[in-house]
Amino acid sequence: MTNRQIAQSLFVTVKTVETHLAAAYDKLGIRSRQQLPEALRAPEAAR
C-alpha cells in the first residue's frame, strides 16, 4: 500500500504514516520500503 492508502485506511495523516515508517526504518537500519523484506526476514540461524 502507498503511504496515502495506509493513512486513509487508518484515518490518520500521511505525515503520521511517514513519521512512523521513518522510526521503523531507523530501528531496522534501512532507508526504504524496498529494503523491508530483507530486513524482516528471519536470520538463517533462527529458522
Secondary structure, DSSP 8 states (H G I E B T S, - for coil): --HHHHHHHHT--HHHHHHHHHHHHHHHT-SSGGGHHHHHS--GGG-
